[in-house]
Every structure is written in structure tokens, then in C-alpha cells.
Amino acid sequence: MSKAEIRGVWLTKTDSQVLKSRKNIAEAMEFLAVTGFNVVFPVVWNQGVTLYPSPTMWKMFGIEIDSNFLGRDPLAELVEEARRVGLKIIPWFEYGFASSYNSNGGILLKQKPEWAAYNYQGNFLKKNGFEWMNAFDFQVQEFLLNLFLEVVKNYDVDGVQGDDRFPALPSEGGYDQVTVNLYHQQFQKYPPQNHQDKYWLQWRANILTDVLALLYQEVKAVNPNLLVSMSPNIYDWGLREYLQDYPTWLKRGIVDIIHPQIYRRDFLSYKCILHRLINEQFTNAMLPKLAPGILIKLGKYRMSADYLLKVIEYHRQLGINGEVCFFYEGLRENNNQLAKVLRKGPYAQSALFPKLADLQDVNVSYRRSSSILQRLENRLRKIFKV
């Protein structure tokens, strides 16, 4: 009987040729299946455009798809080719609430400047090159949720994935007038200048958690078997820097599988962080949801074969049955070196992707929370026809 493991890989548009043609997509899916992977996370939302023909984008911005893919539907091609070789497919909304990268807000904020996020000084919110929409704005939330939902409604996918930019916002943000007024209305005082004030951080993080809760609810309404996957920054750095409170996501039962980005370039650092996650953030019942994100390639960095094997061995020792590699092209370099060591070693025996029932914590069930969530639901009810 085959064991169940999450063996995933991210498929990017940047530094990759896979999406350039249907032939490349087919070859990549075959390669992953032969190597022993069972799920692929392809990018579908990048630089303010989709990698599939989007009714939402066409209606709101007059742009149906990334101009590099006019006349094609890369997501439809990916779904067909992944299914042909038995791979699960979970589209990845890479940019989340980020509008652009070093493009002054890009297409989205050029047409809708009122969607921009701002810091305490009243400046447009930019961090590490990324420019951000206001994740607390109802229209922005509606927009992102519509993108997720049109994918699960129109494609034969196994779920959807958010990451370190959904649900997220740099903690320097949240100083737009509407959010400030909402905070003042609730606490009879204005937000502190210190954007990392403990209570101000948590208040904003709770709003983003409610956005995820609503996404979870709506995805499950389309099909209860669809997975909601998240790949957040590591807690609690992710909370302090990007308002991501994934321990609460787990406790509230609003994420099915989770891939914290443990992007460390030496095994000792990786081991220390994972040990802390296991002991402080995951109960035994939550552990089946965990398949850490590991960095195999970025810029000039390449993970060594020895390091990769150590990571997977350590995962299995801890009872972690899975990992997701960032990103596909790292498997192909040096004459497919990393793919070969996986195929000959830990991925030599095929593994089934876990069933949803095996991923669920029986002690936790999705539950609605705050008045913020109720307000979101009421506002979005007409749009989603709930």
C-alpha cells in the first residue's frame, strides 16, 4: 500500500520557461510525475495580471490575461497535462494584495489609486520592492476573493493557495483614513505611530484572518473537497512584519494544508526553526497539515543534494509527511541533480496525496468569528450570491 505524502513544487513565471508553451508544460508535468512529485502549485496571479483569462480582470480593468499569453489559457493547459500524469494542481496567487514590483503600483493602482495602502507618514506603501493595495479595503478584498473563486468555479483544480502576500500587508500599512476611523470607532483612540505596537498588530492581523476565513467558507461552498493551502512567512516574524497570524488560522480551522517558508540556506538554521515550529505552533493533530516550504533555488543560490536529503529525512523523523520545493527550475539544474537524488532516494516509492479527511484536525472545525467577518459577509453576499 502506498504511503501518503505531500510532495509539491512551485511553478513560477519568473526564471522559468515552462509556461512558454503547451509542449513545455506537458514535459514538465511528465518530469515531475516521474521524479515522484504528486502536486504542483502553478502561479496564476503575478504583477497585477492573471495567467488565465479572467472575467474579473476584464470587467474591472479591461485586461483579460497577461499579455505574454494572449490567445492561450496556461492554467487550462496545466490542468489537462497535470491530470494526464496523475498530479494534483493547486493554483498559487503569488502576488496576493501586492499590486506590483518596482512599478509604482502598476496597472491596478494606475486605474484605481484609491486602492493604495499607506504608512503612518501618509506615503504610498512599498516594502522590499513590492507596492501594495490596501488589504483592509472592502473593494480590494472583494476583488481578490473573486479571483480565487473564479478559478475554483471554472477549472478542475484541487484547491487554491495564498502565500506571504495573501492574506498579508506590511505592518507599516493600515494608516488609510477608513482603517484609522474604524480603529477609532472601536477603541475611541487613534492607531499608534509605532506600527509594531502589539495590540495594533493583532487588531489588523485579525481582520486579515477574517478575510481568509471568508475565502475558506466560499471555496468550501463551491466544493467541500477543495483545499485551501497557505504558504505564509514564519511566525512570529510574519506577524510583526506582514500581519500573518497562522497559528490562529490553524486554531480556527481555516487552512487545510500549510507550508511555512523555511527558506534557510544551511541545515542547522533550518532544523532550529522547524523544531521551534513543531514545539510551539503545531499540535500533533495539526501536524498532517504541515508540509514546509524549502528553498532549492533563488538567484545564484542552489541547494545542495546533501542538504535536501537531510531536510526530508528530518521531516520524516518528526512525523512531517511532506514538503514543497521553491521552485521547479531548481530540480533541472546541473543535469537534473536534485530530481535524480529524490527519485533514487526519498521519492523512489510513489506516494498518494493525502485525503482531505487525513488532513483535518478532528478537534477543530471552521467557525465564524468577529463582527468584522460578519460585515465582510454581508457586503459580499450579493456578489457571491450566498
N, C-alpha and C positions, 0 to 999 in steps of 0.2 A: 504493500500500500504506500502510495507516495505521501511524503510529508507535506505540510502546508507552510509556506513561507512567502513573504512579500519580497520579491526580487525586482526592484524597479530602477528605472533610469529616466532622467530628464532629457527631453529633446528640445534643443534651442533653435532659434533663428540666427543668433549671433555665432560667428566662428563655426558654422556648420553648413554643409551642402545638402543635407538630407532632404529638406523641403523644396529644393530647387526643381525637382521633377518627380513624377509618379514612379519612375524607374528607381530613383534613389530611395524613395520611401519604401518600396517593396523590398529592395535589397537590404535596407537597414532593419526592417521588421524580421526578415528571414535570419539575419545575423544575430539579432537579439534572442530569437527563439532557440536557435542552435546553441548559443552560448549558455542558455539556461535561465534567462530572464522570463518573467511572466506578466509584467505590467510596464507600460510606458506612459510617461507624463509629457505630452507634447504641448508646447507653448501655443496659445490661441489669442493672447492679448498682450501687445507689445508696442511701445511708443505711440499710444493713442489710436491704434488701429487693430482690427481683428485679422486672424489668419483663416477666416471662413466668411462667406457672405452674410453680413449681419443686418437684419431688418431694423434693429435698434439704432445702429450707427447710421444707416441710410436715412432713417426718418429724422434723426436729430442733427446730423452733421453733413448729410449728403455724401458720405463716404462709405461704400459698402464693404470694402476689403482693402488690406494692404496692397498698394499699387504694384508691388512685385508679383502679386498672384492674381491679377486681373484675368478673368476667363477660366480660373480654376477654383477648386474648393479643396485646399490641402487637408482640412480636417476630415472631409468625407473620404478622401483617398486614404488617409491614415487609418480611419476606422475599418475600411474594407480590407486593407492589407494586414492590419493587426489581427483582425478576426480570422483571416485566411490561415494564419500560422498559430492561432490559439492564444494570442496575447490580449490581456485586459488593456483598456485605454481610458485614461482619466485626464481630460484636458486641463491645462495649467494656465491660470490667469496671472501671468508673470508680473505685469505692471500694477495690478490692483488699483489702489487710489492714486498712484503716481501718474501724472499726465504725460510726462516726457523726461528725457535725459539731456541736459545741457542744450535745451531748445527753447528756453524762455516760456515754457508752458505748452508749446507745441500746438497742434491742431485744436485740441479740446479747449484750452483756455484762451486761444485766439478768438474762437467763436463764442465762448461762454466765460468771459473774465470774472463773472460773479461766482463762479465755482472755485475760485482760487482759495487756498489756505494762507493764513497769515500768522506771523510770530508776534511777540509782545511789542516789538518796536513798530509794528504795522507794516513790515516788509513781507513781500511775497515769499512763501515758504519753500526753501530749497535746501537739500541736505545730501552731501556726497554726490552731487551732480544731478540728483533727481528733483524735479519740480512736482509739487503736489496739489491735487484737488483737496477741497475741504471735506474730509470724511464724515463730518458732523452735519453736513448739509443734506436735507431730505432728498433734494433732486439728484444729488450726486449718488446717494445711496440707492435710490430707485434705478438710476442708470446702470450701476454696477450689477445690481441684483437682476435686472433684465437681461444683461449679457449672459450671466450664469444660466438663467432659466431658459433662454432661447437655445442654448447648447443642449441642455438635457431634454428639451422637448423635441428638438429637430434632428438629433443624432443618436445613433445606437452606441452610446458610451456607458461606462460603468460608474461614472461619478464625475465630480469636478474638484479642482484643487485651488486653494488660495495659498499665499506664502508670506514672506516677510513684508509684503506691501498690501496684503488683504487678509483680515481686517487690520489695518495699521495706519498710523500717522506719526511722523516725527513728533516727539513730545514738546518740541518748540512751538507746535501749532495749537490751534484752538482759541486763538485770540480774535477771531472774527466777531462782529457785533452780535450776531444771532446766538452764538455759543456763549459769549460773555453774558448776554442778557438772560439766557436760560439758567446759567450758573447763579447769577444774582437773584433771579426769581426764586430759586430753590434754597439759597443759603443767606440771602439778604446781605451779601458782600460780593466784591468783585474777585475774579481769579488772581492768585498771587503772581508777582513778577517772576518768581522762581518757577520755571516750567517743570522742574522735577520735584516740586513740593509733593509730599507723599499722598495727601488727600486729593489734590488736583489731578495727579497722575491717575489715581484709581477711579475717580469720577469719570474721566474721559475714557479710560480703558473699559469701564463698564458699558458705556454707550457702544463701543465697537464690539464688545462681546454680544450685545443685544442685536447688532446687525448680523453677526454670524448666526445667532440663534434663529433669526428670521429666515436667513438663507437656508439653514438646515431644515426648518419647517417646510419651506416652499419646495425644496428639492424632494423631500420625502413625500410631499403631496403629489408630485408628478409620478414618482415611483419609489416606494419604500425600500426597494433593494439598491437604489443608487447610493454610492458612497460619497460622503463629504470628507475630503482629505485636506490637511493643512500642513504647511511646512514653514513654521514660524522661526523667528530668532530665538536664541536660547534664553529662557527665563533665568534670572530676573533682569538681565541686561535688556532683553526685548521689551520688558515693561517700562523700564526707565528711559529707553531711547525711542521706542516705537509704539508704546501703549498696547503691547500684546501680552495678554494675561492668560496663557494657555492652560495653567493649572485649573483655572476657573472653567475654561471650555470643557476640560475633561470631567470635572465635577458635575457640570450641568448636562453632560451627555450630548453635546452639540458638535462633536467631531468623531468620525468613525475610525480613521487612521491618521497618525500624526508623525511628522518627520522633522524634528528639530534640526536646524542646520548646524551640525557639529563640525564646522569647517576648520579643522586644525591640521597643521602640516607636520606634526610629529605625534607618534603613538602615545607617548606619556601624557601629553596635553589632552588628547582625545579621551584617553582612558579616565583621567581625573574628572573631566566634565561629565562623561557618561555615568560614572559612578555616582556623582552628585545627583544627576537627574533621577537615576533609579531609586536612590535612597530618600530623596526629598520631594519628588514631584509625581511619582507613579506608584500606585498601589499594585499588588500582584494581579488584581482583577483588571487593571488598566493596561498591563504590560502587553497583551496581544495587539493593542492598537499601535504600538511603538515600532517604527522602522526608521532609524536615524538617517538623516541626510549626510552623506560623506562626499568630500571634495576630492575628485580624482584628476581634475584639470581646471586651471584658471590662469589665463595669461601664459607666462612661461613655466608656471608650476605644473609638475606631473607627479602624481602619487606613485611610489614605488610598489612593485608587486609584493614585496615582503610586508610592507605597511598594510596594504589592502587585505592580505591574508590574515594578518594579526587582528585587524579590526573585526572581520567576520567571525573569526574563531572566538574572540572575546564576546561578541554579541551572543553566540550560541551558548557560551558558558554562563551568561547571565540570564538565559531564557528569552532572549530577544530574537525572534524568528523573522528577521528581515532587515533590509537596508535599501536606500535609494541613492544611486550614484549621480553626481553632478560632474560632467554631463556626458552624453553619448560619445562625442568625439574622443574623449579620453580613453575609451576602450579600443579605439582603432589605431592609436599612435604606436610607434615602434613595432610595426608589423603585428598589430593586434595583441600586444604583450599582455595587457591586463585581462582582456577577454579570454586569452588562452589559459591563464592561470586559474581563472574562475571555472572554465569548462573542464579543466583537468582536476580541479580541487573541489571547493565547497559547492559548486553548481553542477558537478558531474552527474548527480542524480536529479532528475526533474522534480519540481515541486509545484503543487497546486496552489493557486492563490487562495487565501483563507476565505471561508464563507462568512457572510455578514454576522451570523449568529455567533461565530467563534471570536469575533472582534468586539462584541458588545459586553459591557460590564453589567451583569445582572443586577447589581446594587444601585445602578444609576439609570435613570430614564430621563429623556428630554423633558424639561419643564419650562414654562414661561416665567419670566421674572418681572422686571421693573415696569413702572409707568412709561418709561422711555420706549420700551418694546411695544407696549400697547399703543402708544401714539404712532409708532412706525407702522404697526399692523393696520391701524385704522386708515392711515394715509395711503398705504399701498394696496388696500383691499380692492379698490376699483381697478387698479392696474392689473393685478394678478387674478381678479375675479374669484377671490377666495370665497 
